[in-house]
Amino acid sequence: MPKIGRNEKCPCRSGKKFKHCCALKEQQATRQPSPQQQLKLTLTDGVKEIQADAVNKKPVCRELGVFFFYSTARGDAWVLEVTDCDCVQVAKDGAALEVPIEEDSETIEINWSHMFAVPNKQLQITGYADKSVEILADAPTRELSAAMRRIRKRFSSDQLKKVHLPLPEQTPAA
């Protein structure tokens, strides 16, 4: 069957041009997933890719939604979340670590181990468990700062606020 040109009459015999009739239906059928759906589908894949780069000791930086992934030549890899400045290490010394991510159809839950800041062009991480502060000297801070600016520009403040679920309210002990 020959290919139908966009300006030819539609084969459904509606009398309209193909581009105004059935071509629109085909485009809707092959619609790309929304950014949220794409994020849900690819977060775990992104973590696996950055872990593979860390195992190969390949320094790489990537962005995915509000996440920034990086690996170093030493074989370390981190996932950083830009809206609340949380992070977790996913590879250390060329070995992949267990990924603390739980996904379902509605939410993505990540057990963040650290929070981060970038004072004086250095990546400073603070552990949630013991409040220890460490400077990661080999972190790509310039790329991270640029990614943070891009992400904050790309999404509205309302969208960035909706990234996290509200914390459950604690009821006072009676």
MDAnalysis code that builds the backbone (N, CA, C; Angstrom):
import MDAnalysis as mda
import numpy as np

u = mda.Universe.empty(522, n_residues=174, atom_resindex=np.repeat(np.arange(174), 3), trajectory=True)
u.add_TopologyAttr("name", ["N", "CA", "C"] * 174)
u.add_TopologyAttr("resid", np.arange(1, 175))
u.add_TopologyAttr("resname", ["MET", "PRO", "LYS", "ILE", "GLY", "ARG", "ASN", "GLU", "LYS", "CYS", "PRO", "CYS", "ARG", "SER", "GLY", "LYS", "LYS", "PHE", "LYS", "HIS", "CYS", "CYS", "ALA", "LEU", "LYS", "GLU", "GLN", "GLN", "ALA", "THR", "ARG", "GLN", "PRO", "SER", "PRO", "GLN", "GLN", "GLN", "LEU", "LYS", "LEU", "THR", "LEU", "THR", "ASP", "GLY", "VAL", "LYS", "GLU", "ILE", "GLN", "ALA", "ASP", "ALA", "VAL", "ASN", "LYS", "LYS", "PRO", "VAL", "CYS", "ARG", "GLU", "LEU", "GLY", "VAL", "PHE", "PHE", "PHE", "TYR", "SER", "THR", "ALA", "ARG", "GLY", "ASP", "ALA", "TRP", "VAL", "LEU", "GLU", "VAL", "THR", "ASP", "CYS", "ASP", "CYS", "VAL", "GLN", "VAL", "ALA", "LYS", "ASP", "GLY", "ALA", "ALA", "LEU", "GLU", "VAL", "PRO", "ILE", "GLU", "GLU", "ASP", "SER", "GLU", "THR", "ILE", "GLU", "ILE", "ASN", "TRP", "SER", "HIS", "MET", "PHE", "ALA", "VAL", "PRO", "ASN", "LYS", "GLN", "LEU", "GLN", "ILE", "THR", "GLY", "TYR", "ALA", "ASP", "LYS", "SER", "VAL", "GLU", "ILE", "LEU", "ALA", "ASP", "ALA", "PRO", "THR", "ARG", "GLU", "LEU", "SER", "ALA", "ALA", "MET", "ARG", "ARG", "ILE", "ARG", "LYS", "ARG", "PHE", "SER", "SER", "ASP", "GLN", "LEU", "LYS", "LYS", "VAL", "HIS", "LEU", "PRO", "LEU", "PRO", "GLU", "GLN", "THR", "PRO", "ALA", "ALA"])
u.atoms.positions = np.array([
    [0.845, -1.170, 0.000],
    [0.000, 0.000, 0.000],
    [0.894, 1.237, 0.000],
    [0.662, 2.176, -0.905],
    [1.519, 3.364, -0.967],
    [1.306, 4.261, 0.250],
    [2.350, 5.023, 0.577],
    [2.278, 5.942, 1.702],
    [1.386, 7.129, 1.336],
    [0.597, 7.549, 2.315],
    [-0.332, 8.657, 2.098],
    [0.393, 9.956, 2.390],
    [0.321, 10.906, 1.462],
    [0.906, 12.219, 1.680],
    [0.035, 13.041, 2.616],
    [0.646, 13.971, 3.341],
    [-0.096, 14.770, 4.323],
    [-1.162, 15.643, 3.664],
    [-0.906, 16.084, 2.422],
    [-1.853, 16.980, 1.756],
    [-2.866, 16.258, 0.870],
    [-2.816, 14.929, 0.848],
    [-3.782, 14.170, 0.058],
    [-5.057, 13.961, 0.862],
    [-6.120, 13.578, 0.160],
    [-7.389, 13.314, 0.844],
    [-7.227, 12.095, 1.745],
    [-7.928, 12.155, 2.859],
    [-7.836, 11.085, 3.854],
    [-8.490, 9.807, 3.320],
    [-7.879, 8.636, 3.532],
    [-8.460, 7.381, 3.039],
    [-9.739, 6.973, 3.773],
    [-10.085, 7.644, 4.861],
    [-11.325, 7.304, 5.579],
    [-12.543, 7.917, 4.891],
    [-12.308, 8.669, 3.818],
    [-13.354, 9.277, 2.991],
    [-14.142, 10.367, 3.722],
    [-13.472, 11.054, 4.631],
    [-14.144, 12.147, 5.339],
    [-14.183, 13.412, 4.490],
    [-13.367, 13.466, 3.472],
    [-13.299, 14.644, 2.629],
    [-12.244, 15.631, 3.094],
    [-11.666, 15.407, 4.264],
    [-10.629, 16.290, 4.790],
    [-9.259, 15.827, 4.297],
    [-8.285, 16.726, 4.405],
    [-6.914, 16.334, 4.116],
    [-6.449, 15.379, 5.209],
    [-5.534, 14.491, 4.845],
    [-5.020, 13.499, 5.783],
    [-4.415, 14.146, 7.028],
    [-3.703, 15.276, 6.839],
    [-3.026, 15.911, 7.980],
    [-4.010, 16.487, 9.000],
    [-5.255, 16.768, 8.571],
    [-6.267, 17.307, 9.475],
    [-7.212, 16.240, 9.992],
    [-7.046, 15.005, 9.569],
    [-8.001, 13.957, 9.942],
    [-7.285, 12.815, 10.668],
    [-6.950, 11.772, 9.968],
    [-6.394, 10.565, 10.584],
    [-4.933, 10.710, 11.007],
    [-4.193, 11.642, 10.440],
    [-2.806, 11.847, 10.861],
    [-2.760, 12.300, 12.315],
    [-3.736, 13.104, 12.734],
    [-3.803, 13.549, 14.126],
    [-4.075, 12.375, 15.055],
    [-4.917, 11.439, 14.612],
    [-5.224, 10.257, 15.429],
    [-3.977, 9.391, 15.604],
    [-3.184, 9.261, 14.547],
    [-1.951, 8.476, 14.635],
    [-0.961, 9.126, 15.594],
    [-0.863, 10.448, 15.555],
    [0.049, 11.153, 16.450],
    [-0.379, 10.979, 17.896],
    [-1.677, 11.014, 18.165],
    [-2.154, 10.844, 19.531],
    [-1.902, 9.426, 20.026],
    [-1.989, 8.453, 19.133],
    [-1.767, 7.066, 19.522],
    [-0.303, 6.818, 19.891],
    [0.620, 7.533, 19.261],
    [2.045, 7.338, 19.524],
    [2.606, 8.473, 20.374],
    [1.799, 9.051, 21.242],
    [2.226, 10.185, 22.074],
    [3.312, 9.741, 23.057],
    [4.268, 10.609, 23.252],
    [5.352, 10.357, 24.197],
    [4.811, 10.411, 25.620],
    [5.427, 9.635, 26.539],
    [4.973, 9.718, 27.927],
    [5.287, 11.088, 28.522],
    [4.501, 11.496, 29.502],
    [4.716, 12.786, 30.149],
    [6.046, 12.764, 30.902],
    [6.600, 13.931, 31.244],
    [7.864, 13.942, 31.981],
    [7.806, 13.164, 33.293],
    [6.669, 13.207, 34.001],
    [6.544, 12.441, 35.238],
    [6.573, 10.951, 34.950],
    [5.846, 10.514, 33.917],
    [5.846, 9.100, 33.564],
    [7.232, 8.673, 33.102],
    [7.888, 9.517, 32.331],
    [9.221, 9.214, 31.845],
    [10.194, 9.113, 33.013],
    [10.052, 9.993, 34.002],
    [10.909, 9.972, 35.174],
    [10.721, 8.672, 35.939],
    [9.476, 8.245, 36.114],
    [9.203, 7.010, 36.833],
    [9.813, 5.810, 36.117],
    [9.767, 5.851, 34.799],
    [10.271, 4.731, 34.031],
    [11.791, 4.688, 34.010],
    [12.437, 5.825, 34.137],
    [13.863, 5.844, 33.888],
    [14.738, 6.176, 35.086],
    [14.187, 6.444, 36.263],
    [15.031, 6.766, 37.410],
    [15.917, 5.582, 37.785],
    [15.326, 4.412, 37.904],
    [16.106, 3.227, 38.244],
    [17.119, 2.929, 37.142],
    [16.708, 3.116, 35.882],
    [17.638, 2.908, 34.774],
    [18.790, 3.901, 34.838],
    [18.495, 5.162, 35.178],
    [19.538, 6.171, 35.316],
    [20.525, 5.821, 36.406],
    [20.023, 5.280, 37.515],
    [20.903, 4.863, 38.609],
    [21.790, 3.708, 38.151],
    [21.200, 2.753, 37.436],
    [21.988, 1.612, 36.955],
    [23.067, 2.063, 35.967],
    [22.729, 3.031, 35.108],
    [23.714, 3.546, 34.148],
    [24.871, 4.236, 34.860],
    [24.581, 5.052, 35.864],
    [25.646, 5.771, 36.559],
    [26.475, 4.795, 37.381],
    [25.849, 3.731, 37.897],
    [26.606, 2.708, 38.608],
    [27.563, 1.987, 37.656],
    [27.097, 1.707, 36.446],
    [27.967, 1.054, 35.455],
    [29.139, 1.956, 35.095],
    [28.880, 3.269, 34.968],
    [29.965, 4.211, 34.691],
    [30.966, 4.233, 35.841],
    [30.475, 4.156, 37.076],
    [31.367, 4.164, 38.240],
    [32.201, 2.886, 38.301],
    [31.594, 1.751, 37.981],
    [32.332, 0.486, 37.969],
    [33.449, 0.553, 36.927],
    [33.173, 1.198, 35.793],
    [34.189, 1.373, 34.740],
    [35.116, 2.549, 35.021],
    [34.892, 3.233, 36.154],
    [35.687, 4.389, 36.585],
    [35.724, 5.478, 35.517],
    [34.543, 5.742, 34.988],
    [34.370, 6.739, 33.928],
    [33.673, 7.968, 34.522],
    [34.316, 9.136, 34.533],
    [33.657, 10.328, 35.079],
    [32.561, 10.838, 34.143],
    [31.325, 10.869, 34.663],
    [30.160, 11.256, 33.858],
    [29.220, 12.093, 34.725],
    [28.520, 13.055, 34.087],
    [27.461, 13.835, 34.739],
    [26.206, 13.714, 33.889],
    [25.052, 13.512, 34.546],
    [23.774, 13.424, 33.829],
    [22.687, 14.112, 34.643],
    [21.645, 14.551, 33.938],
    [20.453, 15.127, 34.571],
    [19.245, 14.324, 34.142],
    [18.296, 14.178, 35.060],
    [17.028, 13.529, 34.745],
    [15.970, 14.152, 35.633],
    [15.134, 15.000, 35.054],
    [14.122, 15.689, 35.850],
    [14.781, 16.576, 36.889],
    [14.507, 16.321, 38.168],
    [15.118, 17.103, 39.251],
    [16.327, 16.389, 39.850],
    [16.799, 15.336, 39.188],
    [17.927, 14.555, 39.693],
    [19.194, 14.849, 38.904],
    [20.323, 14.836, 39.607],
    [21.638, 15.000, 39.004],
    [22.456, 13.786, 39.398],
    [22.976, 13.071, 38.411],
    [23.784, 11.885, 38.642],
    [25.229, 12.220, 38.278],
    [26.181, 11.715, 39.053],
    [27.571, 11.851, 38.619],
    [28.400, 10.682, 39.126],
    [29.423, 10.347, 38.351],
    [30.399, 9.336, 38.751],
    [31.784, 9.934, 38.581],
    [32.739, 9.394, 39.330],
    [34.101, 9.922, 39.316],
    [35.076, 8.886, 38.776],
    [36.289, 9.326, 38.512],
    [37.341, 8.429, 38.027],
    [37.775, 7.450, 39.125],
    [37.486, 7.780, 40.386],
    [37.792, 6.868, 41.501],
    [36.792, 5.734, 41.597],
    [35.642, 5.866, 40.919],
    [34.637, 4.812, 40.955],
    [33.498, 5.085, 41.917],
    [33.370, 6.332, 42.363],
    [32.247, 6.713, 43.226],
    [31.116, 7.269, 42.355],
    [29.881, 7.060, 42.794],
    [28.730, 7.614, 42.073],
    [27.701, 8.082, 43.086],
    [27.085, 9.222, 42.768],
    [26.082, 9.832, 43.639],
    [24.863, 10.224, 42.827],
    [23.699, 10.213, 43.487],
    [22.456, 10.740, 42.928],
    [22.055, 11.898, 43.829],
    [21.867, 13.079, 43.242],
    [21.502, 14.275, 43.994],
    [20.138, 14.764, 43.525],
    [19.300, 15.168, 44.464],
    [17.984, 15.694, 44.159],
    [18.025, 17.186, 44.448],
    [17.743, 18.000, 43.454],
    [18.018, 19.430, 43.506],
    [17.013, 20.219, 44.348],
    [15.740, 19.806, 44.416],
    [14.747, 20.648, 45.083],
    [14.945, 20.726, 46.587],
    [15.296, 19.616, 47.235],
    [15.511, 19.626, 48.685],
    [16.969, 19.389, 49.067],
    [17.851, 19.348, 48.071],
    [19.296, 19.155, 48.298],
    [19.589, 17.874, 49.071],
    [18.978, 16.778, 48.638],
    [19.234, 15.463, 49.218],
    [20.123, 14.678, 48.269],
    [20.874, 13.705, 48.824],
    [21.713, 12.875, 47.963],
    [21.929, 11.503, 48.592],
    [22.356, 10.561, 47.769],
    [22.663, 9.210, 48.214],
    [23.788, 8.670, 47.327],
    [24.712, 7.930, 47.942],
    [25.811, 7.329, 47.192],
    [25.346, 5.987, 46.648],
    [25.568, 5.755, 45.348],
    [25.113, 4.517, 44.718],
    [26.275, 3.632, 44.261],
    [27.521, 4.140, 44.354],
    [28.700, 3.325, 44.053],
    [29.878, 3.883, 44.830],
    [30.762, 2.984, 45.260],
    [31.937, 3.412, 46.019],
    [33.135, 2.570, 45.600],
    [34.223, 3.238, 45.260],
    [35.479, 2.579, 44.867],
    [35.276, 1.542, 43.766],
    [34.441, 1.838, 42.801],
    [34.239, 0.961, 41.656],
    [33.277, -0.180, 41.887],
    [32.591, -0.193, 43.033],
    [31.613, -1.243, 43.320],
    [30.240, -0.608, 43.510],
    [29.243, -1.171, 42.838],
    [27.882, -0.655, 42.959],
    [27.332, -0.984, 44.339],
    [26.642, -0.017, 44.941],
    [25.999, -0.214, 46.237],
    [24.521, -0.493, 46.034],
    [23.869, -1.021, 47.076],
    [22.440, -1.273, 46.991],
    [21.702, 0.055, 46.862],
    [20.759, 0.105, 45.946],
    [20.040, 1.342, 45.666],
    [18.805, 1.424, 46.567],
    [18.700, 2.467, 47.403],
    [17.551, 2.578, 48.310],
    [16.346, 3.250, 47.654],
    [15.865, 2.687, 46.535],
    [14.746, 3.264, 45.790],
    [13.608, 2.256, 45.754],
    [12.421, 2.725, 46.111],
    [11.208, 1.916, 45.985],
    [10.267, 2.663, 45.057],
    [9.857, 1.994, 43.980],
    [8.974, 2.624, 42.999],
    [7.667, 1.854, 42.916],
    [6.590, 2.585, 42.744],
    [5.319, 1.977, 42.358],
    [4.692, 2.873, 41.303],
    [3.471, 2.583, 40.919],
    [2.866, 3.337, 39.812],
    [2.603, 4.800, 40.175],
    [2.492, 5.132, 41.454],
    [2.163, 6.494, 41.865],
    [3.345, 7.301, 42.392],
    [4.253, 6.656, 43.101],
    [5.323, 7.400, 43.776],
    [6.676, 6.739, 43.604],
    [7.694, 7.530, 43.853],
    [9.070, 7.054, 43.915],
    [9.563, 7.420, 45.309],
    [10.000, 6.436, 46.063],
    [10.484, 6.689, 47.418],
    [11.971, 6.371, 47.466],
    [12.759, 7.351, 47.889],
    [14.202, 7.195, 47.960],
    [14.624, 7.455, 49.396],
    [15.426, 6.559, 49.942],
    [15.928, 6.717, 51.300],
    [17.237, 7.513, 51.222],
    [17.121, 8.831, 51.311],
    [18.288, 9.705, 51.198],
    [19.181, 9.539, 52.420],
    [20.483, 9.437, 52.200],
    [21.414, 9.264, 53.311],
    [22.084, 10.568, 53.724],
    [22.127, 11.537, 52.811],
    [22.824, 12.794, 53.070],
    [22.035, 13.972, 52.506],
    [22.374, 15.157, 52.982],
    [21.933, 16.384, 52.328],
    [23.204, 17.076, 51.835],
    [23.057, 17.946, 50.827],
    [24.253, 18.564, 50.263],
    [24.093, 20.067, 50.147],
    [25.237, 20.723, 50.033],
    [25.303, 22.163, 49.777],
    [26.562, 22.397, 48.956],
    [26.607, 23.531, 48.267],
    [27.772, 23.861, 47.443],
    [28.328, 25.221, 47.882],
    [28.941, 25.291, 49.075],
    [29.560, 26.553, 49.482],
    [30.986, 26.638, 48.923],
    [31.413, 27.802, 48.496],
    [32.783, 28.028, 48.009],
    [33.199, 27.042, 46.928],
    [32.266, 26.700, 46.043],
    [32.524, 25.818, 44.901],
    [33.041, 24.438, 45.317],
    [32.580, 23.954, 46.472],
    [32.911, 22.608, 46.947],
    [31.623, 21.916, 47.341],
    [31.529, 20.625, 47.025],
    [30.341, 19.862, 47.396],
    [30.506, 19.378, 48.829],
    [29.635, 19.868, 49.687],
    [29.671, 19.507, 51.104],
    [28.458, 18.654, 51.395],
    [28.683, 17.453, 51.956],
    [27.567, 16.575, 52.297],
    [27.495, 16.418, 53.809],
    [26.281, 16.293, 54.311],
    [26.039, 16.110, 55.739],
    [25.167, 14.881, 55.903],
    [25.637, 13.917, 56.679],
    [24.891, 12.686, 56.893],
    [23.666, 12.920, 57.750],
    [22.554, 12.289, 57.379],
    [21.344, 12.411, 58.192],
    [21.494, 11.638, 59.502],
    [22.176, 10.501, 59.460],
    [22.258, 9.642, 60.638],
    [23.130, 10.245, 61.737],
    [24.348, 10.662, 61.384],
    [25.285, 11.121, 62.412],
    [25.669, 12.596, 62.298],
    [25.067, 13.316, 61.361],
    [25.328, 14.754, 61.146],
    [26.800, 15.049, 60.847],
    [27.540, 14.047, 60.366],
    [28.943, 14.275, 59.998],
    [29.002, 15.049, 58.684],
    [29.957, 15.975, 58.606],
    [30.118, 16.830, 57.427],
    [31.376, 16.391, 56.692],
    [31.260, 16.271, 55.366],
    [32.385, 15.840, 54.542],
    [32.395, 16.667, 53.263],
    [33.588, 16.980, 52.781],
    [33.746, 17.692, 51.509],
    [34.172, 16.658, 50.465],
    [33.438, 16.600, 49.359],
    [33.799, 15.695, 48.261],
    [34.629, 16.490, 47.256],
    [35.937, 16.298, 47.312],
    [36.858, 17.108, 46.510],
    [36.762, 16.808, 45.021],
    [36.435, 15.567, 44.658],
    [36.415, 15.207, 43.237],
    [35.036, 15.353, 42.601],
    [34.112, 16.008, 43.282],
    [32.756, 16.206, 42.748],
    [32.759, 17.299, 41.681],
    [31.955, 17.130, 40.637],
    [31.871, 18.140, 39.571],
    [30.975, 19.310, 39.983],
    [31.480, 20.186, 40.841],
    [30.642, 21.256, 41.402],
    [30.203, 22.275, 40.357],
    [31.047, 22.530, 39.376],
    [30.655, 23.499, 38.344],
    [29.466, 22.975, 37.545],
    [29.528, 21.705, 37.157],
    [28.426, 21.096, 36.414],
    [27.176, 20.997, 37.285],
    [27.358, 20.688, 38.578],
    [26.232, 20.599, 39.498],
    [25.555, 21.960, 39.665],
    [26.335, 23.006, 39.845],
    [25.756, 24.347, 40.003],
    [24.982, 24.763, 38.755],
    [25.541, 24.459, 37.587],
    [24.859, 24.786, 36.332],
    [23.566, 23.978, 36.201],
    [23.610, 22.704, 36.576],
    [22.416, 21.864, 36.504],
    [21.345, 22.364, 37.463],
    [21.738, 22.798, 38.652],
    [20.780, 23.326, 39.623],
    [20.083, 24.566, 39.066],
    [20.852, 25.449, 38.430],
    [20.252, 26.643, 37.832],
    [19.284, 26.266, 36.715],
    [19.697, 25.317, 35.853],
    [18.836, 24.890, 34.742],
    [17.546, 24.262, 35.254],
    [17.650, 23.396, 36.246],
    [16.475, 22.703, 36.772],
    [15.526, 23.691, 37.424],
    [16.057, 24.622, 38.197],
    [15.200, 25.606, 38.857],
    [14.566, 26.566, 37.857],
    [15.220, 26.762, 36.707],
    [14.647, 27.608, 35.659],
    [13.586, 26.840, 34.866],
    [13.832, 25.549, 34.650],
    [12.960, 24.728, 33.814],
    [11.597, 24.481, 34.456],
    [11.574, 24.303, 35.777],
    [10.331, 23.999, 36.473],
    [9.875, 25.212, 37.278],
    [8.562, 25.406, 37.350],
    [8.023, 26.505, 38.155],
    [8.165, 26.148, 39.633],
    [8.054, 27.151, 40.492],
    [8.180, 26.891, 41.928],
    [7.060, 25.975, 42.418],
    [5.863, 26.100, 41.823],
    [4.763, 25.203, 42.196],
    [5.083, 23.760, 41.836],
    [5.670, 23.546, 40.664],
    [6.036, 22.193, 40.263],
    [7.112, 21.634, 41.191],
    [8.078, 22.455, 41.545],
    [9.150, 21.990, 42.421],
    [8.617, 21.639, 43.805],
    [7.600, 22.361, 44.272],
    [7.004, 22.061, 45.588],
    [6.241, 20.738, 45.557],
    [5.706, 20.372, 44.399],
    [4.915, 19.150, 44.283],
    [5.765, 17.896, 44.102],
    [7.078, 18.054, 44.012],
    [7.951, 16.896, 43.835],
    [7.887, 15.987, 45.062],
    [7.749, 16.588, 46.233],
    [7.741, 15.826, 47.482],
    [6.339, 15.716, 48.051],
    [6.059, 14.560, 48.633],
    [4.798, 14.379, 49.328],
    [4.878, 15.115, 50.659],
    [3.770, 15.625, 51.154],
    [3.811, 16.277, 52.463],
    [4.147, 15.258, 53.546],
    [4.894, 15.712, 54.535],
    [5.238, 14.830, 55.637],
    [3.996, 14.544, 56.465],
    [3.876, 13.308, 56.977],
    [2.714, 13.030, 57.813],
    [2.800, 13.872, 59.084],
    [1.677, 14.451, 59.461],
    [1.676, 15.308, 60.640],
    [1.780, 14.456, 61.895],
    [2.625, 14.901, 62.792],
    [2.807, 14.165, 64.035],
    [1.761, 14.637, 65.027],
    [1.097, 13.695, 65.638],
    [0.093, 14.046, 66.635],
    [0.759, 14.112, 67.992],
    [0.424, 15.119, 68.809],
    [1.038, 15.229, 70.118],
    [0.610, 14.071, 71.016],
    [1.547, 13.610, 71.827],
    [1.263, 12.502, 72.747],
    [0.309, 12.984, 73.832],
    [-0.706, 12.187, 74.119],
    [-1.690, 12.602, 75.115],
    [-1.411, 11.979, 76.454],
])
